[in-house]
Amino acid sequence: MATITAVETRDLRFPTSRELDGSDAMNPDPDYSAAYVVLRTDEGPEGHGFTFTIGRGNDVCVAAIEAYAPMIVGRSVEEVVSDLGGFARRLGGDSQLRWLGPEKGVMNLALGALVNAAFDLAGKRAGKPVWQLLSEMTPEQITDLVDWRYLSDALTREEALEILRAAESGRAERTARLLEHGYPAYTTTPGWLGYSDERLVRLAEEAVADGFTQIKLKVGADVEEDVRRMALAREAVGPDIRIAVDANQRWDTAEAIAWMNRLAEFDPYWIEEPTSPDDVLAHAAIREAVRPVRVATGEHAQNRIIFKQLLQAGAIDVLQIDACRVAGVTENVAILLLAAKFGVPVCPHAGGVGLCEVVQHLSMFDYVAVSGTLDDRVIEYVDHLHEHFVEPVRITDGRYRAPLEPGITAEVRPDTLLRFSYPDGPVWAGPTPEETQ
Amino acid sequence: MATITAVETRDLRFPTSRELDGSDAMNPDPDYSAAYVVLRTDEGPEGHGFTFTIGRGNDVCVAAIEAYAPMIVGRSVEEVVSDLGGFARRLGGDSQLRWLGPEKGVMNLALGALVNAAFDLAGKRAGKPVWQLLSEMTPEQITDLVDWRYLSDALTREEALEILRAAESGRAERTARLLEHGYPAYTTTPGWLGYSDERLVRLAEEAVADGFTQIKLKVGADVEEDVRRMALAREAVGPDIRIAVDANQRWDTAEAIAWMNRLAEFDPYWIEEPTSPDDVLAHAAIREAVRPVRVATGEHAQNRIIFKQLLQAGAIDVLQIDACRVAGVTENVAILLLAAKFGVPVCPHAGGVGLCEVVQHLSMFDYVAVSGTLDDRVIEYVDHLHEHFVEPVRITDGRYRAPLEPGITAEVRPDTLLRFSYPDGPVWAGPTPEETQ
């Protein structure tokens, strides 16, 4: 009987602000970071997970992961992997730690790392990638993953079972199709605010040449600049490529509507995070006003309760899950089921550090066993920092190729763990690029 | 020119779970705790603040406070106290730290401690209690405290200025009345779930004898038990005393409605936290169904954006601010202005450790300079842990007496700081009561 012997953490940070990769209207100089965790065991595989941050405060997430550790160390691996929903609910339900959210912010980011690490462990023990592990569960096993509290006014367990049973007969066929054709992606690589016009145009053209049918531009800092950049991008990609825009929460309601009116002539496909991720009613008002432009949000939506309301209020056209923000796979299963109930496509947030690697499992599970469709569904892709992962995502012809390695593909390379540890790794302890010039 | 020389933190925990003080349906065994902070200066007074938690994870809040420290140490005291809104917005707006919320959870709890400590410093330098400091500001100075982002669809700065100007002429008279008569309180002391029937009845009778006109009972664990306890309480206090009930987020919508139907015969005054504090739409549905029982929430509402929506959706009859959860005085000023705009009474959450001491300043400011009324307004009171404060609240005849000491009355006694420090203070490092039996 294997036992979890330790919850090891590490504060990993990448000095991305030095190149303005990842720059947007709210986040001008992020240092992409991961609060990384390994569930060590005395026998068999280990579980790897992380949560994504953009620099300062990554240590606070590490402290939060460690606050859950006493509830995990000493547990039987078999008990954890055979009841992953119970594992997540026990951690999330600890009454003293719950007070610090509840179910939001730093504590949910920490749970994202831990719950995903438990799924990594489960996948590795089963010898299956997590998308497959999930897709082979029975409808009852899938609904057992979910914390049903606060959902019944929108989705009951019985309704979820019906959705899952309806998708059961097509699972084998869709799995085969997924393995052959992959899952559609879109790319944000061209669109960072800090990039020059030349870089924007070149990367947009490359994206089309690489087979992407959708790109995304950051907007929201200066409307005249956005009009100019959007015109450049539209000219670069032509009329048939979708261009989404992303304001990263920069606006109030009226400002969002006015700004999108200015961009309308360039046919934006969706406006992402027009305002606060907490503001269900504002998203509903914006959606009403900017049709036919779609409204998308979710990368900062804190939990299933906010997603439930976004759907109940008809506030979004596109639901963007994040692999780490909402307490991990189990909470995301609840959100996928809610989206299926309301018929809203899920297009995950990714990029950052390792978010592509982890979130692909959720979309692939959604396709095989929940929504059963790829219509209007794309996973975000950013060509950045993948080299630090043991099993980086594989993108060809603008599509994610299904990972075949066991686990959740969150494992960071050992040399990266050493080099990018904060503040003592050589990348941080050594001289900065400016200092060496 | 005085400078802030250090941000000192301390993890304070009180072993309240040993007596079941504070026990409710979601929090069976809290250890009331404070992540405590002192803004040290090289000249003149210091600023004291804290955020309240219920035990485990208090260290995560300490880590979060420390994450903000580099933005504070070395600043001019004069600069901080002359632009408290700017101070709060700079901390809250740090893009890398904002990612960890945004504006919620652990990071907002930490900001609650720090921003309140800055107000303590400002009050002490001005020689005024914070309620008075705020009440003597001009309408323009008060609106400068607020982060206006995300509010304009419900309240503009101009509308806030109108509200504040309308209240200006009555300030002197209301200040005099406040100093003479105090501010009404209600008590939760009798109502903890872990208390015996005898203790419940005795404490309820004492509350009436002490001049309180409202008490509160915890409910939500077992409906038959709640019916029985509610009957006992109603018999103890008679028909004219208001009995509020508090479910501490225990229910889904339909369950909340059914449960309140069972309790209706005992005339509950309000139902507090019937469901998730994130669930604006569920509160609106519950309110519609349980009239004339009022719906109250807010102690876990994460920020002004959630409060704004609760008001926009007509989801609450009673708005319950918390002194520490929402990034401190400045965010609470925004919430008081929103409540005044919508005409909803503010009845603060208090109890815990020191929450009564701090939140009284906000209600008194609201009375003098914002809403201008005491109608249906009461501050929660729990007779617990006040002895640890240098300037504990003074309650007589069921009313808070206005504090006259400069600052925000958050300062903990030096001997308490030593005895209750976690994990090394003698209360924690010594043998537990069970071990000495």
HADDOCK unambig.tbl for C-alpha pairs under 7 A between the chains (distance, minus, plus):
assign (segid A and resid 26 and name CA) (segid B and resid 95 and name CA) 6.61 0.50 0.50
assign (segid A and resid 27 and name CA) (segid B and resid 95 and name CA) 5.40 0.50 0.50
assign (segid A and resid 30 and name CA) (segid B and resid 96 and name CA) 6.39 0.50 0.50
assign (segid A and resid 53 and name CA) (segid B and resid 99 and name CA) 6.61 0.50 0.50
assign (segid A and resid 53 and name CA) (segid B and resid 100 and name CA) 6.91 0.50 0.50
assign (segid A and resid 54 and name CA) (segid B and resid 96 and name CA) 5.38 0.50 0.50
assign (segid A and resid 54 and name CA) (segid B and resid 99 and name CA) 6.81 0.50 0.50
assign (segid A and resid 55 and name CA) (segid B and resid 96 and name CA) 5.62 0.50 0.50
assign (segid A and resid 56 and name CA) (segid B and resid 96 and name CA) 5.46 0.50 0.50
assign (segid A and resid 56 and name CA) (segid B and resid 97 and name CA) 5.79 0.50 0.50
assign (segid A and resid 57 and name CA) (segid B and resid 67 and name CA) 5.98 0.50 0.50
assign (segid A and resid 57 and name CA) (segid B and resid 97 and name CA) 5.64 0.50 0.50
assign (segid A and resid 60 and name CA) (segid B and resid 60 and name CA) 6.44 0.50 0.50
assign (segid A and resid 60 and name CA) (segid B and resid 63 and name CA) 5.74 0.50 0.50
assign (segid A and resid 60 and name CA) (segid B and resid 64 and name CA) 5.78 0.50 0.50
assign (segid A and resid 63 and name CA) (segid B and resid 60 and name CA) 5.74 0.50 0.50
assign (segid A and resid 64 and name CA) (segid B and resid 60 and name CA) 5.77 0.50 0.50
assign (segid A and resid 67 and name CA) (segid B and resid 57 and name CA) 5.98 0.50 0.50
assign (segid A and resid 95 and name CA) (segid B and resid 26 and name CA) 6.60 0.50 0.50
assign (segid A and resid 95 and name CA) (segid B and resid 27 and name CA) 5.38 0.50 0.50
assign (segid A and resid 96 and name CA) (segid B and resid 30 and name CA) 6.40 0.50 0.50
assign (segid A and resid 96 and name CA) (segid B and resid 54 and name CA) 5.40 0.50 0.50
assign (segid A and resid 96 and name CA) (segid B and resid 55 and name CA) 5.62 0.50 0.50
assign (segid A and resid 96 and name CA) (segid B and resid 56 and name CA) 5.46 0.50 0.50
assign (segid A and resid 97 and name CA) (segid B and resid 56 and name CA) 5.79 0.50 0.50
assign (segid A and resid 97 and name CA) (segid B and resid 57 and name CA) 5.62 0.50 0.50
assign (segid A and resid 99 and name CA) (segid B and resid 53 and name CA) 6.61 0.50 0.50
assign (segid A and resid 99 and name CA) (segid B and resid 54 and name CA) 6.82 0.50 0.50
assign (segid A and resid 100 and name CA) (segid B and resid 53 and name CA) 6.92 0.50 0.50
assign (segid A and resid 100 and name CA) (segid B and resid 105 and name CA) 5.86 0.50 0.50
assign (segid A and resid 100 and name CA) (segid B and resid 106 and name CA) 5.77 0.50 0.50
assign (segid A and resid 101 and name CA) (segid B and resid 105 and name CA) 4.69 0.50 0.50
assign (segid A and resid 101 and name CA) (segid B and resid 106 and name CA) 6.80 0.50 0.50
assign (segid A and resid 104 and name CA) (segid B and resid 105 and name CA) 6.01 0.50 0.50
assign (segid A and resid 105 and name CA) (segid B and resid 100 and name CA) 5.86 0.50 0.50
assign (segid A and resid 105 and name CA) (segid B and resid 101 and name CA) 4.69 0.50 0.50
assign (segid A and resid 105 and name CA) (segid B and resid 104 and name CA) 6.00 0.50 0.50
assign (segid A and resid 105 and name CA) (segid B and resid 105 and name CA) 4.92 0.50 0.50
assign (segid A and resid 105 and name CA) (segid B and resid 106 and name CA) 6.59 0.50 0.50
assign (segid A and resid 106 and name CA) (segid B and resid 100 and name CA) 5.77 0.50 0.50
assign (segid A and resid 106 and name CA) (segid B and resid 101 and name CA) 6.81 0.50 0.50
assign (segid A and resid 106 and name CA) (segid B and resid 105 and name CA) 6.59 0.50 0.50
assign (segid A and resid 106 and name CA) (segid B and resid 106 and name CA) 5.99 0.50 0.50
assign (segid A and resid 149 and name CA) (segid B and resid 252 and name CA) 6.63 0.50 0.50
assign (segid A and resid 150 and name CA) (segid B and resid 252 and name CA) 4.96 0.50 0.50
assign (segid A and resid 150 and name CA) (segid B and resid 276 and name CA) 6.79 0.50 0.50
assign (segid A and resid 152 and name CA) (segid B and resid 252 and name CA) 6.71 0.50 0.50
assign (segid A and resid 153 and name CA) (segid B and resid 253 and name CA) 6.50 0.50 0.50
assign (segid A and resid 252 and name CA) (segid B and resid 149 and name CA) 6.63 0.50 0.50
assign (segid A and resid 252 and name CA) (segid B and resid 150 and name CA) 4.97 0.50 0.50
assign (segid A and resid 252 and name CA) (segid B and resid 152 and name CA) 6.70 0.50 0.50
assign (segid A and resid 253 and name CA) (segid B and resid 153 and name CA) 6.51 0.50 0.50
assign (segid A and resid 276 and name CA) (segid B and resid 150 and name CA) 6.79 0.50 0.50
assign (segid A and resid 278 and name CA) (segid B and resid 305 and name CA) 6.63 0.50 0.50
assign (segid A and resid 278 and name CA) (segid B and resid 306 and name CA) 6.81 0.50 0.50
assign (segid A and resid 279 and name CA) (segid B and resid 305 and name CA) 6.43 0.50 0.50
assign (segid A and resid 281 and name CA) (segid B and resid 309 and name CA) 6.82 0.50 0.50
assign (segid A and resid 305 and name CA) (segid B and resid 278 and name CA) 6.63 0.50 0.50
assign (segid A and resid 305 and name CA) (segid B and resid 279 and name CA) 6.41 0.50 0.50
assign (segid A and resid 306 and name CA) (segid B and resid 278 and name CA) 6.80 0.50 0.50
assign (segid A and resid 309 and name CA) (segid B and resid 281 and name CA) 6.81 0.50 0.50
